[in-house]
């Protein structure tokens, strides 16, 4: 089955897609996405982008959690 080509418009990206695109730019995949859309990426490339985003989200959530006091034990 052929992949459907979707025109890429940077101005219409959602915040989530914008983050994906910025990670893709860091990996050097931005030209490939602009030329062929998100569907032009291989599974490995998409997975790498998703892994980086997941790691960043994990770090962001950890930074937002209140620090736990070592002396206070939870039951």
PDB file of N, CA, C and O in Angstrom:
ATOM      1  N   UNK A   1       0.844  -1.173   0.000  1.00  0.00           N
ATOM      2  CA  UNK A   1       0.000   0.000   0.000  1.00  0.00           C
ATOM      3  C   UNK A   1       0.894   1.243   0.000  1.00  0.00           C
ATOM      4  O   UNK A   1       1.837   1.324   0.788  1.00  0.00           O
ATOM      5  N   UNK A   2       0.619   2.169  -0.840  1.00  0.00           N
ATOM      6  CA  UNK A   2       1.414   3.383  -0.964  1.00  0.00           C
ATOM      7  C   UNK A   2       1.096   4.358   0.168  1.00  0.00           C
ATOM      8  O   UNK A   2      -0.047   4.475   0.610  1.00  0.00           O
ATOM      9  N   UNK A   3       2.122   5.041   0.616  1.00  0.00           N
ATOM     10  CA  UNK A   3       1.917   6.062   1.641  1.00  0.00           C
ATOM     11  C   UNK A   3       1.319   7.300   0.988  1.00  0.00           C
ATOM     12  O   UNK A   3       1.676   7.665  -0.133  1.00  0.00           O
ATOM     13  N   UNK A   4       0.411   7.933   1.704  1.00  0.00           N
ATOM     14  CA  UNK A   4      -0.192   9.152   1.183  1.00  0.00           C
ATOM     15  C   UNK A   4       0.715  10.327   1.500  1.00  0.00           C
ATOM     16  O   UNK A   4       1.154  10.500   2.637  1.00  0.00           O
ATOM     17  N   UNK A   5       0.987  11.118   0.501  1.00  0.00           N
ATOM     18  CA  UNK A   5       1.837  12.283   0.709  1.00  0.00           C
ATOM     19  C   UNK A   5       0.972  13.435   1.187  1.00  0.00           C
ATOM     20  O   UNK A   5      -0.028  13.786   0.562  1.00  0.00           O
ATOM     21  N   UNK A   6       1.371  14.005   2.287  1.00  0.00           N
ATOM     22  CA  UNK A   6       0.648  15.122   2.867  1.00  0.00           C
ATOM     23  C   UNK A   6       1.570  16.333   2.819  1.00  0.00           C
ATOM     24  O   UNK A   6       2.706  16.260   3.286  1.00  0.00           O
ATOM     25  N   UNK A   7       1.106  17.426   2.272  1.00  0.00           N
ATOM     26  CA  UNK A   7       1.935  18.627   2.200  1.00  0.00           C
ATOM     27  C   UNK A   7       2.303  19.095   3.603  1.00  0.00           C
ATOM     28  O   UNK A   7       1.478  19.074   4.516  1.00  0.00           O
ATOM     29  N   UNK A   8       3.529  19.510   3.754  1.00  0.00           N
ATOM     30  CA  UNK A   8       4.033  19.946   5.045  1.00  0.00           C
ATOM     31  C   UNK A   8       3.922  21.459   5.135  1.00  0.00           C
ATOM     32  O   UNK A   8       4.423  22.177   4.270  1.00  0.00           O
ATOM     33  N   UNK A   9       3.269  21.939   6.177  1.00  0.00           N
ATOM     34  CA  UNK A   9       3.125  23.375   6.396  1.00  0.00           C
ATOM     35  C   UNK A   9       3.567  23.685   7.822  1.00  0.00           C
ATOM     36  O   UNK A   9       2.859  23.369   8.778  1.00  0.00           O
ATOM     37  N   UNK A  10       4.725  24.297   7.960  1.00  0.00           N
ATOM     38  CA  UNK A  10       5.294  24.597   9.269  1.00  0.00           C
ATOM     39  C   UNK A  10       4.362  25.474  10.105  1.00  0.00           C
ATOM     40  O   UNK A  10       4.312  25.329  11.326  1.00  0.00           O
ATOM     41  N   UNK A  11       3.632  26.369   9.471  1.00  0.00           N
ATOM     42  CA  UNK A  11       2.762  27.298  10.203  1.00  0.00           C
ATOM     43  C   UNK A  11       1.549  26.620  10.808  1.00  0.00           C
ATOM     44  O   UNK A  11       0.945  27.163  11.733  1.00  0.00           O
ATOM     45  N   UNK A  12       1.174  25.451  10.315  1.00  0.00           N
ATOM     46  CA  UNK A  12      -0.020  24.765  10.805  1.00  0.00           C
ATOM     47  C   UNK A  12       0.296  23.618  11.771  1.00  0.00           C
ATOM     48  O   UNK A  12      -0.577  22.799  12.062  1.00  0.00           O
ATOM     49  N   UNK A  13       1.540  23.553  12.271  1.00  0.00           N
ATOM     50  CA  UNK A  13       1.908  22.479  13.182  1.00  0.00           C
ATOM     51  C   UNK A  13       1.289  22.698  14.562  1.00  0.00           C
ATOM     52  O   UNK A  13       1.234  23.820  15.064  1.00  0.00           O
ATOM     53  N   UNK A  14       0.831  21.613  15.155  1.00  0.00           N
ATOM     54  CA  UNK A  14       0.335  21.665  16.532  1.00  0.00           C
ATOM     55  C   UNK A  14       1.551  21.739  17.455  1.00  0.00           C
ATOM     56  O   UNK A  14       2.668  21.466  17.014  1.00  0.00           O
ATOM     57  N   UNK A  15       1.363  22.100  18.715  1.00  0.00           N
ATOM     58  CA  UNK A  15       2.513  22.155  19.628  1.00  0.00           C
ATOM     59  C   UNK A  15       3.260  20.812  19.725  1.00  0.00           C
ATOM     60  O   UNK A  15       4.486  20.788  19.835  1.00  0.00           O
ATOM     61  N   UNK A  16       2.525  19.714  19.684  1.00  0.00           N
ATOM     62  CA  UNK A  16       3.149  18.404  19.735  1.00  0.00           C
ATOM     63  C   UNK A  16       3.966  18.134  18.464  1.00  0.00           C
ATOM     64  O   UNK A  16       5.087  17.631  18.540  1.00  0.00           O
ATOM     65  N   UNK A  17       3.409  18.467  17.313  1.00  0.00           N
ATOM     66  CA  UNK A  17       4.134  18.289  16.057  1.00  0.00           C
ATOM     67  C   UNK A  17       5.334  19.224  15.976  1.00  0.00           C
ATOM     68  O   UNK A  17       6.359  18.872  15.392  1.00  0.00           O
ATOM     69  N   UNK A  18       5.212  20.409  16.558  1.00  0.00           N
ATOM     70  CA  UNK A  18       6.328  21.351  16.571  1.00  0.00           C
ATOM     71  C   UNK A  18       7.496  20.767  17.359  1.00  0.00           C
ATOM     72  O   UNK A  18       8.648  20.887  16.943  1.00  0.00           O
ATOM     73  N   UNK A  19       7.201  20.132  18.499  1.00  0.00           N
ATOM     74  CA  UNK A  19       8.246  19.491  19.278  1.00  0.00           C
ATOM     75  C   UNK A  19       8.868  18.341  18.479  1.00  0.00           C
ATOM     76  O   UNK A  19      10.088  18.181  18.469  1.00  0.00           O
ATOM     77  N   UNK A  20       8.044  17.555  17.822  1.00  0.00           N
ATOM     78  CA  UNK A  20       8.544  16.455  16.990  1.00  0.00           C
ATOM     79  C   UNK A  20       9.465  16.991  15.893  1.00  0.00           C
ATOM     80  O   UNK A  20      10.527  16.428  15.625  1.00  0.00           O
ATOM     81  N   UNK A  21       9.045  18.078  15.273  1.00  0.00           N
ATOM     82  CA  UNK A  21       9.842  18.639  14.182  1.00  0.00           C
ATOM     83  C   UNK A  21      11.177  19.179  14.694  1.00  0.00           C
ATOM     84  O   UNK A  21      12.197  19.038  14.019  1.00  0.00           O
ATOM     85  N   UNK A  22      11.183  19.793  15.875  1.00  0.00           N
ATOM     86  CA  UNK A  22      12.428  20.324  16.425  1.00  0.00           C
ATOM     87  C   UNK A  22      13.400  19.198  16.761  1.00  0.00           C
ATOM     88  O   UNK A  22      14.605  19.343  16.557  1.00  0.00           O
ATOM     89  N   UNK A  23      12.887  18.070  17.277  1.00  0.00           N
ATOM     90  CA  UNK A  23      13.744  16.916  17.531  1.00  0.00           C
ATOM     91  C   UNK A  23      14.256  16.358  16.205  1.00  0.00           C
ATOM     92  O   UNK A  23      15.427  15.993  16.098  1.00  0.00           O
ATOM     93  N   UNK A  24      13.394  16.290  15.204  1.00  0.00           N
ATOM     94  CA  UNK A  24      13.799  15.803  13.889  1.00  0.00           C
ATOM     95  C   UNK A  24      14.873  16.709  13.292  1.00  0.00           C
ATOM     96  O   UNK A  24      15.798  16.233  12.633  1.00  0.00           O
ATOM     97  N   UNK A  25      14.750  17.991  13.520  1.00  0.00           N
ATOM     98  CA  UNK A  25      15.759  18.940  13.025  1.00  0.00           C
ATOM     99  C   UNK A  25      17.105  18.668  13.695  1.00  0.00           C
ATOM    100  O   UNK A  25      18.145  18.714  13.038  1.00  0.00           O
ATOM    101  N   UNK A  26      17.089  18.383  15.000  1.00  0.00           N
ATOM    102  CA  UNK A  26      18.322  18.070  15.709  1.00  0.00           C
ATOM    103  C   UNK A  26      18.977  16.805  15.152  1.00  0.00           C
ATOM    104  O   UNK A  26      20.203  16.692  15.147  1.00  0.00           O
ATOM    105  N   UNK A  27      18.163  15.853  14.684  1.00  0.00           N
ATOM    106  CA  UNK A  27      18.677  14.607  14.133  1.00  0.00           C
ATOM    107  C   UNK A  27      19.024  14.720  12.646  1.00  0.00           C
ATOM    108  O   UNK A  27      19.544  13.775  12.053  1.00  0.00           O
ATOM    109  N   UNK A  28      18.736  15.872  12.049  1.00  0.00           N
ATOM    110  CA  UNK A  28      19.041  16.075  10.638  1.00  0.00           C
ATOM    111  C   UNK A  28      17.999  15.493   9.702  1.00  0.00           C
ATOM    112  O   UNK A  28      18.304  15.215   8.542  1.00  0.00           O
ATOM    113  N   UNK A  29      16.777  15.302  10.175  1.00  0.00           N
ATOM    114  CA  UNK A  29      15.716  14.707   9.367  1.00  0.00           C
ATOM    115  C   UNK A  29      14.711  15.726   8.856  1.00  0.00           C
ATOM    116  O   UNK A  29      13.725  15.351   8.221  1.00  0.00           O
ATOM    117  N   UNK A  30      14.940  17.006   9.119  1.00  0.00           N
ATOM    118  CA  UNK A  30      13.969  18.032   8.756  1.00  0.00           C
ATOM    119  C   UNK A  30      13.754  18.136   7.249  1.00  0.00           C
ATOM    120  O   UNK A  30      12.623  18.331   6.803  1.00  0.00           O
ATOM    121  N   UNK A  31      14.815  18.010   6.461  1.00  0.00           N
ATOM    122  CA  UNK A  31      14.660  18.094   5.001  1.00  0.00           C
ATOM    123  C   UNK A  31      13.798  16.947   4.479  1.00  0.00           C
ATOM    124  O   UNK A  31      12.993  17.133   3.567  1.00  0.00           O
ATOM    125  N   UNK A  32      13.969  15.775   5.055  1.00  0.00           N
ATOM    126  CA  UNK A  32      13.197  14.606   4.639  1.00  0.00           C
ATOM    127  C   UNK A  32      11.707  14.796   4.955  1.00  0.00           C
ATOM    128  O   UNK A  32      10.849  14.396   4.169  1.00  0.00           O
ATOM    129  N   UNK A  33      11.409  15.402   6.094  1.00  0.00           N
ATOM    130  CA  UNK A  33      10.021  15.631   6.493  1.00  0.00           C
ATOM    131  C   UNK A  33       9.380  16.695   5.610  1.00  0.00           C
ATOM    132  O   UNK A  33       8.234  16.544   5.188  1.00  0.00           O
ATOM    133  N   UNK A  34      10.115  17.773   5.329  1.00  0.00           N
ATOM    134  CA  UNK A  34       9.582  18.842   4.483  1.00  0.00           C
ATOM    135  C   UNK A  34       9.305  18.309   3.084  1.00  0.00           C
ATOM    136  O   UNK A  34       8.303  18.674   2.468  1.00  0.00           O
ATOM    137  N   UNK A  35      10.182  17.451   2.580  1.00  0.00           N
ATOM    138  CA  UNK A  35      10.024  16.934   1.225  1.00  0.00           C
ATOM    139  C   UNK A  35       8.892  15.915   1.112  1.00  0.00           C
ATOM    140  O   UNK A  35       8.157  15.913   0.125  1.00  0.00           O
ATOM    141  N   UNK A  36       8.746  15.049   2.119  1.00  0.00           N
ATOM    142  CA  UNK A  36       7.777  13.968   1.985  1.00  0.00           C
ATOM    143  C   UNK A  36       6.753  13.842   3.098  1.00  0.00           C
ATOM    144  O   UNK A  36       5.951  12.908   3.090  1.00  0.00           O
ATOM    145  N   UNK A  37       6.762  14.754   4.048  1.00  0.00           N
ATOM    146  CA  UNK A  37       5.817  14.669   5.165  1.00  0.00           C
ATOM    147  C   UNK A  37       6.297  13.669   6.208  1.00  0.00           C
ATOM    148  O   UNK A  37       7.355  13.058   6.060  1.00  0.00           O
ATOM    149  N   UNK A  38       5.508  13.511   7.260  1.00  0.00           N
ATOM    150  CA  UNK A  38       5.880  12.610   8.348  1.00  0.00           C
ATOM    151  C   UNK A  38       5.961  11.161   7.879  1.00  0.00           C
ATOM    152  O   UNK A  38       6.726  10.373   8.435  1.00  0.00           O
ATOM    153  N   UNK A  39       5.196  10.809   6.880  1.00  0.00           N
ATOM    154  CA  UNK A  39       5.182   9.449   6.371  1.00  0.00           C
ATOM    155  C   UNK A  39       6.457   9.056   5.651  1.00  0.00           C
ATOM    156  O   UNK A  39       6.662   7.875   5.371  1.00  0.00           O
ATOM    157  N   UNK A  40       7.313  10.009   5.348  1.00  0.00           N
ATOM    158  CA  UNK A  40       8.567   9.712   4.661  1.00  0.00           C
ATOM    159  C   UNK A  40       9.620   9.135   5.601  1.00  0.00           C
ATOM    160  O   UNK A  40      10.640   8.619   5.145  1.00  0.00           O
ATOM    161  N   UNK A  41       9.383   9.217   6.895  1.00  0.00           N
ATOM    162  CA  UNK A  41      10.347   8.705   7.861  1.00  0.00           C
ATOM    163  C   UNK A  41      10.214   7.195   7.987  1.00  0.00           C
ATOM    164  O   UNK A  41       9.126   6.638   7.847  1.00  0.00           O
ATOM    165  N   UNK A  42      11.338   6.546   8.253  1.00  0.00           N
ATOM    166  CA  UNK A  42      11.312   5.107   8.500  1.00  0.00           C
ATOM    167  C   UNK A  42      10.841   4.866   9.936  1.00  0.00           C
ATOM    168  O   UNK A  42      10.777   5.794  10.741  1.00  0.00           O
ATOM    169  N   UNK A  43      10.519   3.627  10.240  1.00  0.00           N
ATOM    170  CA  UNK A  43      10.080   3.279  11.593  1.00  0.00           C
ATOM    171  C   UNK A  43      11.188   3.561  12.599  1.00  0.00           C
ATOM    172  O   UNK A  43      10.919   4.015  13.711  1.00  0.00           O
ATOM    173  N   UNK A  44      12.414   3.298  12.218  1.00  0.00           N
ATOM    174  CA  UNK A  44      13.545   3.537  13.104  1.00  0.00           C
ATOM    175  C   UNK A  44      13.698   5.029  13.407  1.00  0.00           C
ATOM    176  O   UNK A  44      13.936   5.408  14.554  1.00  0.00           O
ATOM    177  N   UNK A  45      13.563   5.864  12.394  1.00  0.00           N
ATOM    178  CA  UNK A  45      13.684   7.315  12.585  1.00  0.00           C
ATOM    179  C   UNK A  45      12.548   7.841  13.450  1.00  0.00           C
ATOM    180  O   UNK A  45      12.771   8.667  14.335  1.00  0.00           O
ATOM    181  N   UNK A  46      11.335   7.366  13.201  1.00  0.00           N
ATOM    182  CA  UNK A  46      10.186   7.791  14.009  1.00  0.00           C
ATOM    183  C   UNK A  46      10.347   7.359  15.453  1.00  0.00           C
ATOM    184  O   UNK A  46      10.035   8.114  16.375  1.00  0.00           O
ATOM    185  N   UNK A  47      10.837   6.132  15.650  1.00  0.00           N
ATOM    186  CA  UNK A  47      11.054   5.630  17.001  1.00  0.00           C
ATOM    187  C   UNK A  47      12.115   6.410  17.744  1.00  0.00           C
ATOM    188  O   UNK A  47      11.996   6.649  18.945  1.00  0.00           O
ATOM    189  N   UNK A  48      13.142   6.802  17.036  1.00  0.00           N
ATOM    190  CA  UNK A  48      14.198   7.599  17.668  1.00  0.00           C
ATOM    191  C   UNK A  48      13.641   8.943  18.119  1.00  0.00           C
ATOM    192  O   UNK A  48      13.950   9.402  19.218  1.00  0.00           O
ATOM    193  N   UNK A  49      12.827   9.574  17.286  1.00  0.00           N
ATOM    194  CA  UNK A  49      12.202  10.855  17.655  1.00  0.00           C
ATOM    195  C   UNK A  49      11.307  10.665  18.871  1.00  0.00           C
ATOM    196  O   UNK A  49      11.365  11.449  19.818  1.00  0.00           O
ATOM    197  N   UNK A  50      10.480   9.626  18.847  1.00  0.00           N
ATOM    198  CA  UNK A  50       9.584   9.361  19.967  1.00  0.00           C
ATOM    199  C   UNK A  50      10.332   9.070  21.255  1.00  0.00           C
ATOM    200  O   UNK A  50       9.902   9.495  22.328  1.00  0.00           O
ATOM    201  N   UNK A  51      11.443   8.353  21.167  1.00  0.00           N
ATOM    202  CA  UNK A  51      12.239   8.059  22.351  1.00  0.00           C
ATOM    203  C   UNK A  51      12.843   9.294  22.967  1.00  0.00           C
ATOM    204  O   UNK A  51      12.869   9.437  24.190  1.00  0.00           O
ATOM    205  N   UNK A  52      13.329  10.188  22.129  1.00  0.00           N
ATOM    206  CA  UNK A  52      13.909  11.434  22.631  1.00  0.00           C
ATOM    207  C   UNK A  52      12.841  12.291  23.301  1.00  0.00           C
ATOM    208  O   UNK A  52      13.078  12.874  24.358  1.00  0.00           O
ATOM    209  N   UNK A  53      11.666  12.365  22.683  1.00  0.00           N
ATOM    210  CA  UNK A  53      10.576  13.154  23.265  1.00  0.00           C
ATOM    211  C   UNK A  53      10.141  12.552  24.605  1.00  0.00           C
ATOM    212  O   UNK A  53       9.903  13.285  25.565  1.00  0.00           O
ATOM    213  N   UNK A  54      10.038  11.221  24.671  1.00  0.00           N
ATOM    214  CA  UNK A  54       9.649  10.556  25.923  1.00  0.00           C
ATOM    215  C   UNK A  54      10.661  10.847  27.026  1.00  0.00           C
ATOM    216  O   UNK A  54      10.280  11.093  28.170  1.00  0.00           O
ATOM    217  N   UNK A  55      11.937  10.819  26.690  1.00  0.00           N
ATOM    218  CA  UNK A  55      12.968  11.121  27.673  1.00  0.00           C
ATOM    219  C   UNK A  55      12.875  12.550  28.176  1.00  0.00           C
ATOM    220  O   UNK A  55      13.026  12.807  29.370  1.00  0.00           O
ATOM    221  N   UNK A  56      12.628  13.471  27.269  1.00  0.00           N
ATOM    222  CA  UNK A  56      12.491  14.877  27.675  1.00  0.00           C
ATOM    223  C   UNK A  56      11.266  15.080  28.560  1.00  0.00           C
ATOM    224  O   UNK A  56      11.323  15.815  29.545  1.00  0.00           O
ATOM    225  N   UNK A  57      10.157  14.429  28.208  1.00  0.00           N
ATOM    226  CA  UNK A  57       8.949  14.552  29.023  1.00  0.00           C
ATOM    227  C   UNK A  57       9.175  13.970  30.415  1.00  0.00           C
ATOM    228  O   UNK A  57       8.701  14.523  31.407  1.00  0.00           O
ATOM    229  N   UNK A  58       9.900  12.854  30.488  1.00  0.00           N
ATOM    230  CA  UNK A  58      10.200  12.223  31.771  1.00  0.00           C
ATOM    231  C   UNK A  58      11.031  13.166  32.635  1.00  0.00           C
ATOM    232  O   UNK A  58      10.752  13.316  33.825  1.00  0.00           O
ATOM    233  N   UNK A  59      12.039  13.798  32.059  1.00  0.00           N
ATOM    234  CA  UNK A  59      12.869  14.742  32.805  1.00  0.00           C
ATOM    235  C   UNK A  59      12.057  15.942  33.273  1.00  0.00           C
ATOM    236  O   UNK A  59      12.233  16.432  34.389  1.00  0.00           O
ATOM    237  N   UNK A  60      11.163  16.409  32.401  1.00  0.00           N
ATOM    238  CA  UNK A  60      10.333  17.567  32.744  1.00  0.00           C
ATOM    239  C   UNK A  60       9.413  17.242  33.922  1.00  0.00           C
ATOM    240  O   UNK A  60       9.263  18.045  34.844  1.00  0.00           O
ATOM    241  N   UNK A  61       8.797  16.049  33.881  1.00  0.00           N
ATOM    242  CA  UNK A  61       7.917  15.641  34.985  1.00  0.00           C
ATOM    243  C   UNK A  61       8.705  15.468  36.275  1.00  0.00           C
ATOM    244  O   UNK A  61       8.217  15.851  37.338  1.00  0.00           O
ATOM    245  N   UNK A  62       9.892  14.911  36.218  1.00  0.00           N
ATOM    246  CA  UNK A  62      10.713  14.712  37.408  1.00  0.00           C
ATOM    247  C   UNK A  62      11.107  16.048  38.026  1.00  0.00           C
ATOM    248  O   UNK A  62      11.186  16.169  39.248  1.00  0.00           O
ATOM    249  N   UNK A  63      11.351  17.036  37.200  1.00  0.00           N
ATOM    250  CA  UNK A  63      11.731  18.356  37.703  1.00  0.00           C
ATOM    251  C   UNK A  63      10.548  19.054  38.368  1.00  0.00           C
ATOM    252  O   UNK A  63      10.742  19.902  39.239  1.00  0.00           O
ATOM    253  N   UNK A  64       9.334  18.708  37.971  1.00  0.00           N
ATOM    254  CA  UNK A  64       8.150  19.356  38.524  1.00  0.00           C
ATOM    255  C   UNK A  64       7.681  18.716  39.830  1.00  0.00           C
ATOM    256  O   UNK A  64       6.940  19.341  40.587  1.00  0.00           O
ATOM    257  N   UNK A  65       8.102  17.477  40.105  1.00  0.00           N
ATOM    258  CA  UNK A  65       7.681  16.798  41.321  1.00  0.00           C
ATOM    259  C   UNK A  65       8.343  17.446  42.528  1.00  0.00           C
ATOM    260  O   UNK A  65       9.505  17.847  42.467  1.00  0.00           O
ATOM    261  N   UNK A  66       7.598  17.548  43.627  1.00  0.00           N
ATOM    262  CA  UNK A  66       8.230  18.101  44.832  1.00  0.00           C
ATOM    263  C   UNK A  66       9.274  17.113  45.345  1.00  0.00           C
ATOM    264  O   UNK A  66       9.091  15.898  45.261  1.00  0.00           O
ATOM    265  N   UNK A  67      10.363  17.644  45.873  1.00  0.00           N
ATOM    266  CA  UNK A  67      11.409  16.778  46.381  1.00  0.00           C
ATOM    267  C   UNK A  67      10.934  16.125  47.667  1.00  0.00           C
ATOM    268  O   UNK A  67      10.345  16.774  48.531  1.00  0.00           O
ATOM    269  N   UNK A  68      11.200  14.825  47.780  1.00  0.00           N
ATOM    270  CA  UNK A  68      10.765  14.082  48.963  1.00  0.00           C
ATOM    271  C   UNK A  68      11.839  14.143  50.034  1.00  0.00           C
ATOM    272  O   UNK A  68      13.034  14.062  49.753  1.00  0.00           O
ATOM    273  N   UNK A  69      11.381  14.285  51.260  1.00  0.00           N
ATOM    274  CA  UNK A  69      12.289  14.315  52.389  1.00  0.00           C
ATOM    275  C   UNK A  69      12.678  12.887  52.737  1.00  0.00           C
ATOM    276  O   UNK A  69      11.807  12.025  52.860  1.00  0.00           O
ATOM    277  N   UNK A  70      13.967  12.620  52.897  1.00  0.00           N
ATOM    278  CA  UNK A  70      14.453  11.272  53.181  1.00  0.00           C
ATOM    279  C   UNK A  70      13.926  10.758  54.514  1.00  0.00           C
ATOM    280  O   UNK A  70      13.720   9.555  54.671  1.00  0.00           O
ATOM    281  N   UNK A  71      13.703  11.665  55.493  1.00  0.00           N
ATOM    282  CA  UNK A  71      13.248  11.239  56.827  1.00  0.00           C
ATOM    283  C   UNK A  71      11.778  10.854  56.833  1.00  0.00           C
ATOM    284  O   UNK A  71      11.350  10.092  57.700  1.00  0.00           O
ATOM    285  N   UNK A  72      11.004  11.355  55.897  1.00  0.00           N
ATOM    286  CA  UNK A  72       9.589  11.064  55.846  1.00  0.00           C
ATOM    287  C   UNK A  72       9.388   9.784  55.058  1.00  0.00           C
ATOM    288  O   UNK A  72       9.703   9.713  53.871  1.00  0.00           O
ATOM    289  N   UNK A  73       8.860   8.778  55.730  1.00  0.00           N
ATOM    290  CA  UNK A  73       8.613   7.487  55.101  1.00  0.00           C
ATOM    291  C   UNK A  73       7.124   7.359  54.814  1.00  0.00           C
ATOM    292  O   UNK A  73       6.291   7.653  55.672  1.00  0.00           O
ATOM    293  N   UNK A  74       6.802   6.930  53.637  1.00  0.00           N
ATOM    294  CA  UNK A  74       5.418   6.675  53.282  1.00  0.00           C
ATOM    295  C   UNK A  74       5.085   5.236  53.667  1.00  0.00           C
ATOM    296  O   UNK A  74       5.935   4.355  53.542  1.00  0.00           O
ATOM    297  N   UNK A  75       3.855   4.984  54.136  1.00  0.00           N
ATOM    298  CA  UNK A  75       3.487   3.612  54.533  1.00  0.00           C
ATOM    299  C   UNK A  75       3.422   2.684  53.349  1.00  0.00           C
ATOM    300  O   UNK A  75       3.127   1.499  53.507  1.00  0.00           O
TER     301      UNK A  75
END
